[in-house]
Amino acid sequence: MNLATPYLGLSLRNPFVVGASPFCDDVSVARQLQDAGAAALIMRSLFEEHLDPAGSHALARASTTEGADELTAFAPYQVFPARYLRQLGHLKSTVTIPVIASLNGRDPGGYWPEFALQLEGAGADAIELNFYRVVTDPAIAADHIETEMLRTVGNLTSTVRIPVSVKLSPFHASVAQLAVALELEGAAGISVFDRFYQPDINIDDIAAQTQLRLSDSTELLLRLRWLAILSPLLSCSLAATGGVQTSADTIKALLTGAHAVEVVSVLIRHGPSVLGTLRQGLENWMREHNFSEIDQFRGMLDLARCPDPEAFERANYIRVLHSWKA
């Protein structure tokens, strides 16, 4: 059974990619993941604040304000540029599968291209950009945000030779238009979607409370919808990130057009050995349906054969609401 899949111009042995997380902080854990069947590893994100001196000063100033507790809690997990590059080198000398660096920011300006060159020099096989920005200023227009994203991607793809992927948020008015524009700027892949960690409210302390909530399969539906929409529109790679917990989830993502699935939560819950379970489930399903390669069924359920995708989406919406009974 051939599970090989192309992703970001790389040839992966299967579609299971370990998403951006602390798993790569320890080379022995990274090696375990490789041995368990991971096809590629994405490093923990390096944040814009670690590259931008102004951002670093802002973090430092927080230590003298009421945000000191939050800064102290965050400090042990800070990954500074030199340390990040060293860890990338350690990973590249330890594992044989691709290692993808991750950059996370909201207004990266001119710092990312320079550091991207250093990542390339340290051996990164690709770079995943994660644009995390919650815009609260009503004076900032939506087109300004997306124009800045496109400018950043264009700057990076014209600076480095390695592939650059973009992890998108679903909170854009026209995800399809933005994805096409990102590909035109040189993006080698699009990952759908970034998971924003929403703060909860602690009613006892009367304060915002940050919690890490692992994803589950119910989150996959939004990803499947947009994979099916984007697959016929793009030539670049697609990845599902968020909600992939089972072999069935993986198969659904591939059927709607994904080249790879990024997994983190399922690894936290079950450990590296779950990768073997996911792979075996995929192989069993392919065997039952007489598929010997992933390319034989990838994208079979995208919207390429639908003459009016928007009408298809609305018809589904109406059908669900009319079929619901109290």
Rosetta blueprint (number, residue, H / E / L):
1 M L
2 N E
3 L L
4 A L
5 T E
6 P E
7 Y E
8 L L
9 G L
10 L E
11 S E
12 L E
13 R L
14 N L
15 P L
16 F E
17 V E
18 V E
19 G L
20 A L
21 S L
22 P H
23 F H
24 C H
25 D H
26 D L
27 V H
28 S H
29 V H
30 A H
31 R H
32 Q H
33 L H
34 Q H
35 D H
36 A H
37 G L
38 A L
39 A L
40 A E
41 L E
42 I E
43 M E
44 R E
45 S E
46 L E
47 F E
48 E H
49 E H
50 H H
51 L H
52 D L
53 P H
54 A H
55 G H
56 S H
57 H H
58 A H
59 L H
60 A H
61 R H
62 A H
63 S L
64 T L
65 T L
66 E L
67 G L
68 A H
69 D H
70 E H
71 L H
72 T H
73 A H
74 F H
75 A H
76 P H
77 Y H
78 Q L
79 V L
80 F L
81 P H
82 A H
83 R H
84 Y H
85 L H
86 R H
87 Q H
88 L H
89 G H
90 H H
91 L H
92 K H
93 S H
94 T H
95 V L
96 T L
97 I L
98 P L
99 V E
100 I E
101 A E
102 S E
103 L E
104 N E
105 G E
106 R L
107 D L
108 P L
109 G L
110 G L
111 Y H
112 W H
113 P H
114 E H
115 F H
116 A H
117 L H
118 Q H
119 L H
120 E H
121 G H
122 A L
123 G L
124 A L
125 D L
126 A E
127 I E
128 E E
129 L E
130 N E
131 F E
132 Y L
133 R L
134 V L
135 V L
136 T L
137 D L
138 P L
139 A L
140 I L
141 A L
142 A H
143 D H
144 H H
145 I H
146 E H
147 T H
148 E H
149 M H
150 L H
151 R H
152 T H
153 V H
154 G H
155 N H
156 L H
157 T H
158 S L
159 T L
160 V L
161 R L
162 I L
163 P L
164 V E
165 S E
166 V E
167 K E
168 L E
169 S L
170 P L
171 F L
172 H L
173 A L
174 S L
175 V H
176 A H
177 Q H
178 L H
179 A H
180 V H
181 A H
182 L H
183 E H
184 L H
185 E L
186 G L
187 A L
188 A L
189 G E
190 I E
191 S E
192 V E
193 F L
194 D L
195 R L
196 F L
197 Y L
198 Q L
199 P L
200 D E
201 I E
202 N E
203 I L
204 D L
205 D L
206 I L
207 A E
208 A E
209 Q E
210 T L
211 Q L
212 L L
213 R L
214 L L
215 S L
216 D L
217 S H
218 T H
219 E H
220 L H
221 L H
222 L H
223 R H
224 L H
225 R H
226 W H
227 L H
228 A H
229 I H
230 L H
231 S L
232 P L
233 L L
234 L L
235 S L
236 C L
237 S E
238 L E
239 A E
240 A E
241 T E
242 G L
243 G L
244 V L
245 Q L
246 T L
247 S H
248 A H
249 D H
250 T H
251 I H
252 K H
253 A H
254 L H
255 L H
256 T L
257 G L
258 A L
259 H L
260 A E
261 V E
262 E E
263 V E
264 V L
265 S H
266 V H
267 L H
268 I H
269 R H
270 H H
271 G L
272 P L
273 S L
274 V H
275 L H
276 G H
277 T H
278 L H
279 R H
280 Q H
281 G H
282 L H
283 E H
284 N H
285 W H
286 M H
287 R H
288 E H
289 H L
290 N L
291 F L
292 S L
293 E E
294 I H
295 D H
296 Q H
297 F L
298 R L
299 G L
300 M L
301 L L
302 D L
303 L H
304 A H
305 R H
306 C L
307 P L
308 D L
309 P H
310 E H
311 A H
312 F H
313 E H
314 R H
315 A H
316 N H
317 Y H
318 I H
319 R H
320 V H
321 L H
322 H H
323 S H
324 W L
325 K L
326 A L
